[in-house]
Amino acid sequence: MNSLLTRAGIRDATGADAAACAAIYAPYVTDTSITFELEPPSPEEMAERITAAQRRHAWIVLEDEGGVAGYAYGGTFRTRAAYQWTCEVSVYLERGRHRRGAGRALYAELMPRLAERGMRTAIACMTLPNDASLGLHRAMGFEDVGVMPRVGHKHGAWHDVAWAQLDLVPAE
């Protein structure tokens, strides 16, 4: 087993994890087009996001001896009532933690939590190109459901967005 995961634990996030989660997320905002946010959220904003996610969905962190190394969460997909059993999911890792099984470990813990809270479908939205995220989601069983071309503009370029979905419970 990967040495990162043998020393790590996954647990529910709390507001006390907000600063660490904000620090992990900030480089994705400032240095990449992986997220379409343009300004990194403050620790206070991140604490509000964690609290909101925990009300109906879930937010978990991967922790090792160095502290929080990554996080994953589910949140509202769309606000209309008919979507209430569908959530959007994301995972973020500290730089240098990719391709070692951490994303898979987080998602493996997140998906059952979401199903227990009544979610039936998880949706992932990925800015392209992003081979690592596409690979992670496909490895976790997500099915590609479409690409929206040139829907986001960041860092002086237009970006496509890929959508994938995973059934959290057997289809009826």
C-alpha positions in Angstrom: 0.0 0.0 0.0 1.1 3.5 -0.7 3.1 5.1 2.2 0.9 8.2 2.1 -2.2 6.2 2.8 -0.7 4.0 5.4 0.1 7.0 7.5 -3.1 8.9 6.7 -6.7 8.9 8.0 -9.9 10.2 6.6 -12.5 11.9 8.7 -15.4 14.3 8.5 -14.2 17.9 8.2 -15.0 20.6 10.7 -14.7 24.4 10.6 -11.3 23.9 12.2 -10.1 22.5 8.9 -11.1 25.6 6.9 -7.7 27.3 6.8 -6.0 24.1 5.7 -8.6 23.5 3.0 -8.4 27.1 1.8 -4.6 26.8 1.6 -4.9 23.6 -0.5 -7.5 25.1 -2.8 -5.9 28.5 -3.4 -3.2 27.4 -5.9 -5.9 25.7 -8.0 -7.7 29.1 -8.1 -4.7 31.3 -8.8 -2.5 29.0 -11.0 -4.9 26.8 -12.9 -8.2 26.6 -14.8 -9.2 23.5 -12.9 -11.7 25.6 -11.0 -13.5 28.6 -12.5 -13.3 30.6 -9.3 -11.2 33.7 -9.8 -10.4 34.6 -6.2 -9.4 32.1 -3.5 -11.9 31.9 -0.7 -10.9 33.0 2.7 -10.7 30.5 5.6 -14.0 32.1 6.9 -15.7 31.4 3.5 -14.3 27.9 3.4 -15.6 27.3 6.9 -19.1 28.3 5.7 -18.7 25.9 2.7 -17.8 23.1 5.0 -20.7 23.8 7.3 -23.1 24.0 4.4 -21.9 20.8 2.9 -22.2 18.9 6.2 -25.9 19.9 6.5 -27.1 17.7 3.7 -24.1 16.2 1.9 -20.6 15.6 3.2 -17.1 17.1 3.4 -14.2 14.9 4.4 -10.5 15.5 4.9 -7.4 13.3 4.4 -5.1 13.9 7.3 -1.5 12.7 7.8 1.2 13.6 10.4 1.7 16.9 8.5 -2.0 17.9 8.8 -4.7 18.0 6.2 -3.4 16.8 2.9 -6.6 16.8 0.8 -10.3 17.0 0.9 -13.4 15.9 -1.0 -17.0 17.0 -0.7 -20.4 16.7 -2.1 -22.7 19.7 -2.6 -25.8 20.9 -4.3 -25.9 20.1 -8.0 -28.8 22.4 -8.8 -31.2 24.2 -6.5 -34.5 23.0 -8.0 -36.3 20.5 -5.9 -36.3 17.7 -8.4 -32.5 17.6 -8.2 -32.4 17.1 -4.4 -31.1 13.5 -4.8 -28.2 14.5 -7.1 -25.0 16.1 -5.8 -21.8 17.5 -7.4 -18.6 16.2 -6.0 -15.0 17.5 -6.0 -11.6 16.4 -4.6 -8.6 18.6 -4.0 -5.1 17.5 -2.9 -2.0 19.3 -1.8 0.5 19.8 -4.5 2.8 16.8 -4.8 0.1 14.4 -3.5 -1.4 13.5 -6.9 -1.3 10.0 -8.4 -0.7 8.2 -5.1 -4.2 6.9 -4.3 -5.3 9.8 -2.1 -8.1 11.0 -4.5 -9.4 7.4 -4.7 -9.3 7.0 -1.0 -11.2 10.2 -0.4 -13.8 9.3 -3.0 -14.1 5.8 -1.6 -15.1 7.3 1.7 -17.2 10.1 0.3 -19.6 8.2 -2.0 -21.1 5.9 0.7 -21.6 8.9 3.0 -23.5 10.7 0.3 -25.6 7.6 -0.4 -26.4 7.3 3.3 -27.7 10.9 3.2 -30.1 10.1 0.4 -28.0 11.0 -2.6 -28.6 8.8 -5.6 -26.3 10.3 -8.2 -22.9 12.0 -8.0 -21.9 14.5 -10.8 -18.4 15.6 -11.5 -17.5 18.7 -13.5 -14.0 18.8 -14.9 -12.3 21.6 -16.8 -10.4 20.3 -19.8 -7.7 19.3 -20.4 -7.3 17.5 -17.1 -6.1 13.9 -17.6 -5.6 13.3 -13.9 -9.2 14.2 -13.0 -10.6 12.3 -15.9 -8.6 9.2 -15.0 -9.6 9.4 -11.3 -13.3 9.7 -12.1 -13.2 6.9 -14.7 -11.3 4.7 -12.2 -14.0 5.3 -9.6 -16.7 4.2 -12.0 -18.0 7.6 -13.3 -19.4 7.5 -16.8 -18.7 10.3 -19.2 -21.9 12.1 -20.1 -20.9 15.0 -22.1 -18.6 18.0 -22.9 -19.7 21.6 -23.1 -17.2 23.4 -25.3 -15.8 26.8 -24.4 -18.1 27.6 -21.5 -15.5 29.0 -19.1 -13.0 31.8 -19.6 -10.0 31.9 -17.3 -6.3 32.9 -17.7 -7.0 34.4 -21.1 -8.4 31.2 -22.7 -11.7 29.5 -23.2 -12.1 26.1 -21.6 -14.3 23.1 -22.2 -16.0 21.3 -19.3 -16.5 17.5 -19.2 -19.4 16.0 -17.1 -19.4 12.6 -15.6 -21.8 10.8 -13.3 -21.9 7.9 -10.9 -24.9 6.1 -9.6 -24.6 5.9 -5.8 -27.5 3.4 -5.5 -28.7 0.7 -7.9 -31.0 2.0 -10.6 -34.7 1.2 -10.1 
